[in-house]
Amino acid sequence: MATPRRERYRKQTREEAKAVALAQLSESGTAGISVNAIAKAMGMTGPALYRYFASRDELLTELIIDAYRDLAETLARAVADAVPADRFRALALALRDWAKRQPDRYLLIYGTPVPGYHAPPETTEISAGLMRTIVDACATVGGAGAGAGAASGGGGAAMGGRQPLTELEAELARHLEGAGPWTAGEEPGGELKGRALRTWTRLHGVISLDVQGQFTGMGFDPSVLFEAEIDALVRGG
């Protein structure tokens, strides 16, 4: 059944508005996004565009959801195309590549929070699905799956050639057992949650500094540092 003309026009207008908003984001950051300015760039009045987006926050929500979905789909494809032993590396490289190609969208979802903006539940659901992909990839590398004795603080020998958790890692695992759910599907145990959390923060640490130009003038290639972090995480370091 053909889409009604009015519905097609509404969708086209919303997509055009989001494209203009992304351009504003690139130029001025989130503070520069203005519904009235977007309307002017589109040859519309502000009140006319408000028929398509009730507020700036609604427009921001659309941009955030689009970015999360695009990233989630990118990581899922990278993992699906890799053999099991290479899935973690494929995920990490795909994350950095996405961020480097779209730094403004990356900073929209992982940069400084927008003052006064409160994300709706839908964004939390999408990020939970994203974290599921990360947790599953982390389950294939490092010390994931070490014995319960290690997770409970026991200092016995590593199981299956894997290193037991340190005292602080075991404490984090116990702490995360009682944390609220962050992933879609079956909730992982505290040890795997801890590995995923530490992995996510280390990867984002390098990527965020790189995207914001913090390595400029230091005389090295950030991609080499990122690869070294991947190797350390694969080894469980």
PAPA-287425 format. One line per 4 residues: their letters; for each residue x, y, z negated of C-alpha. Coordinates in steps of 0.001 Angstrom, whole numbers. Example, Ala and Ser with C-alpha at 12.3 -4.5 7.8 and 13.67 -1.06 7.14 Angstrom:
BEGIN
AS = 12300:-4500:-7800 ~ 13670:-1060:-7140
//
This chain:
BEGIN
MATP = 0:0:0 ~ 1408:3393:990 ~ 2395:5770:-1790 ~ 51:8786:-1900
RRER = 1590:11984:-480 ~ 1197:13843:-3787 ~ 2988:11089:-5708 ~ 5832:11015:-3173
YRKQ = 6201:14792:-3401 ~ 6230:14653:-7211 ~ 8958:12002:-7194 ~ 11033:13942:-4644
TREE = 10713:17143:-6669 ~ 11772:15424:-9891 ~ 14783:13828:-8173 ~ 15817:17163:-6653
AKAV = 15511:18836:-10051 ~ 17717:16156:-11621 ~ 20329:16616:-8888 ~ 20423:20373:-9532
ALAQ = 20628:19711:-13290 ~ 23644:17431:-12743 ~ 25324:20231:-10797 ~ 24649:22596:-13716
LSES = 26017:19968:-16082 ~ 29234:19817:-14055 ~ 29626:23599:-14097 ~ 28560:24519:-17625
GTAG = 27949:21374:-19685 ~ 24653:20581:-21380 ~ 24307:24144:-22676 ~ 24088:25352:-19092
ISVN = 21071:23266:-18151 ~ 18093:25598:-17736 ~ 14714:24659:-16296 ~ 14215:28209:-15030
AIAK = 17635:28237:-13329 ~ 16920:24862:-11756 ~ 13586:26131:-10483 ~ 15254:29199:-8962
AMGM = 17831:27022:-7189 ~ 14969:24954:-5765 ~ 12997:27979:-4606 ~ 10320:27461:-7250
TGPA = 9108:29420:-10255 ~ 9874:28215:-13760 ~ 6217:27545:-14613 ~ 5857:25490:-11418
LYRY = 8765:23217:-12359 ~ 7383:22790:-15871 ~ 4564:20815:-14242 ~ 7183:18171:-13451
FASR = 9207:18357:-16662 ~ 7442:19584:-19772 ~ 10687:20795:-21362 ~ 14451:20885:-21014
DELL = 14647:17949:-23436 ~ 12438:15851:-21180 ~ 14783:16603:-18275 ~ 17827:15764:-20427
TELI = 16191:12493:-21404 ~ 15742:11588:-17739 ~ 19416:12335:-17036 ~ 20557:10310:-20053
IDAY = 18371:7328:-19179 ~ 19576:7396:-15569 ~ 23216:7490:-16718 ~ 22775:4643:-19203
RDLA = 20987:2493:-16623 ~ 23598:3157:-13962 ~ 26427:2300:-16358 ~ 24637:-808:-17651
ETLA = 24064:-2052:-14112 ~ 27689:-1306:-13171 ~ 29071:-3281:-16129 ~ 26632:-6157:-15611
RAVA = 27708:-6468:-11951 ~ 31391:-6365:-12890 ~ 30951:-9155:-15439 ~ 28763:-11257:-13138
DAVP = 31333:-11096:-10328 ~ 34246:-12198:-12541 ~ 35223:-15677:-13678 ~ 34692:-16178:-17444
ADRF = 38360:-15646:-18346 ~ 38420:-12294:-16551 ~ 35051:-10891:-17667 ~ 36356:-8712:-20454
RALA = 39028:-7129:-18260 ~ 36482:-6618:-15457 ~ 34106:-4884:-17890 ~ 36813:-2603:-19294
LALR = 38079:-1555:-15857 ~ 34537:-973:-14572 ~ 33807:1240:-17601 ~ 36858:3411:-16960
DWAK = 36202:3588:-13219 ~ 32598:4700:-13827 ~ 33708:7371:-16294 ~ 36450:8708:-14007
RQPD = 34088:8904:-11024 ~ 31329:10591:-13019 ~ 32949:12406:-15942 ~ 29979:14713:-16508
RYLL = 27536:11816:-16809 ~ 29975:9968:-19060 ~ 30268:12959:-21399 ~ 26490:13426:-21324
IYGT = 26032:10061:-23046 ~ 29325:9724:-24952 ~ 30432:13315:-25505 ~ 29393:15943:-28037
PVPG = 25700:15554:-28993 ~ 23377:18206:-27602 ~ 22327:20498:-30504 ~ 18666:20034:-31413
YHAP = 18147:17135:-29011 ~ 16729:13867:-30343 ~ 16925:10866:-28038 ~ 13689:8873:-27636
PETT = 13488:5124:-28424 ~ 13886:4216:-24750 ~ 17505:5376:-24714 ~ 18232:3220:-27776
EISA = 16753:183:-26029 ~ 18910:722:-22950 ~ 22073:1212:-25023 ~ 21248:-2017:-26906
GLMR = 21187:-3873:-23600 ~ 24510:-2288:-22708 ~ 26003:-3408:-26004 ~ 24769:-6947:-25320
TIVD = 26963:-7056:-22224 ~ 29929:-5808:-24256 ~ 29381:-8307:-27082 ~ 29161:-11196:-24634
ACAT = 32379:-10113:-22925 ~ 34135:-9744:-26293 ~ 33139:-13309:-27164 ~ 35552:-14557:-24484
VGGA = 38742:-12883:-25735 ~ 40939:-12292:-28748 ~ 39972:-13866:-32033 ~ 36226:-14166:-31401
GAGA = 34884:-17389:-32721 ~ 37449:-17894:-35494 ~ 36228:-20006:-38341 ~ 33776:-19050:-41029
GAAS = 36550:-19302:-43572 ~ 38348:-16439:-41908 ~ 35184:-14365:-41701 ~ 34519:-14857:-45392
GGGG = 38038:-13800:-46286 ~ 39660:-17236:-46376 ~ 43277:-17258:-45345 ~ 43417:-20737:-43814
AAMG = 45015:-21616:-40518 ~ 43426:-20277:-37365 ~ 40999:-22564:-35580 ~ 41545:-23523:-31959
GRQP = 44820:-21563:-31861 ~ 43091:-18297:-32769 ~ 44398:-16054:-35501 ~ 42326:-15775:-38695
LTEL = 40871:-12413:-39600 ~ 42882:-10061:-41739 ~ 41417:-9045:-45094 ~ 40144:-5743:-43683
EAEL = 38704:-7406:-40571 ~ 36886:-9910:-42778 ~ 35559:-7060:-44926 ~ 34251:-5321:-41790
ARHL = 32626:-8571:-40623 ~ 30835:-8979:-43955 ~ 29751:-5334:-43880 ~ 28334:-5668:-40352
EGAG = 26366:-8805:-41213 ~ 23968:-6516:-43067 ~ 23940:-3758:-40453 ~ 20860:-3166:-38375
PWTA = 20503:-4716:-34905 ~ 22359:-2991:-32073 ~ 21999:-5467:-29234 ~ 19263:-6895:-27067
GEEP = 18579:-10605:-27563 ~ 20080:-12749:-30300 ~ 21969:-10707:-32878 ~ 25684:-11636:-33061
GGEL = 27415:-12497:-36308 ~ 29452:-9987:-38277 ~ 32795:-11123:-36895 ~ 31761:-10724:-33259
KGRA = 30041:-7421:-34077 ~ 33276:-6194:-35606 ~ 35300:-7227:-32572 ~ 32835:-5567:-30201
LRTW = 32743:-2380:-32296 ~ 36534:-2107:-32508 ~ 36868:-2898:-28812 ~ 34249:-316:-27826
TRLH = 35864:2424:-29898 ~ 39376:1696:-28580 ~ 38318:1671:-24943 ~ 36268:4834:-25358
GVIS = 39105:6508:-27225 ~ 41430:6285:-24229 ~ 38692:7010:-21685 ~ 37329:10062:-23524
LDVQ = 40756:11641:-23922 ~ 41526:10935:-20267 ~ 38211:12287:-18948 ~ 38616:15491:-20981
GQFT = 42161:16028:-19699 ~ 43838:15592:-23064 ~ 46750:13652:-21531 ~ 47552:16445:-19077
GMGF = 51190:17516:-19290 ~ 52294:14452:-21280 ~ 54031:12937:-18263 ~ 52488:9476:-18133
DPSV = 49739:7652:-16285 ~ 46721:7079:-18582 ~ 45756:3997:-16562 ~ 48932:2285:-17825
LFEA = 47922:3040:-21425 ~ 44424:1720:-20734 ~ 45772:-1515:-19249 ~ 47996:-1943:-22312
EIDA = 44952:-1541:-24575 ~ 43096:-4177:-22556 ~ 46002:-6607:-22913 ~ 46188:-5980:-26665
LVRG = 42431:-6565:-27047 ~ 42582:-9755:-24967 ~ 45296:-11053:-27316 ~ 43261:-10010:-30339
G = 45702:-7265:-31303
//
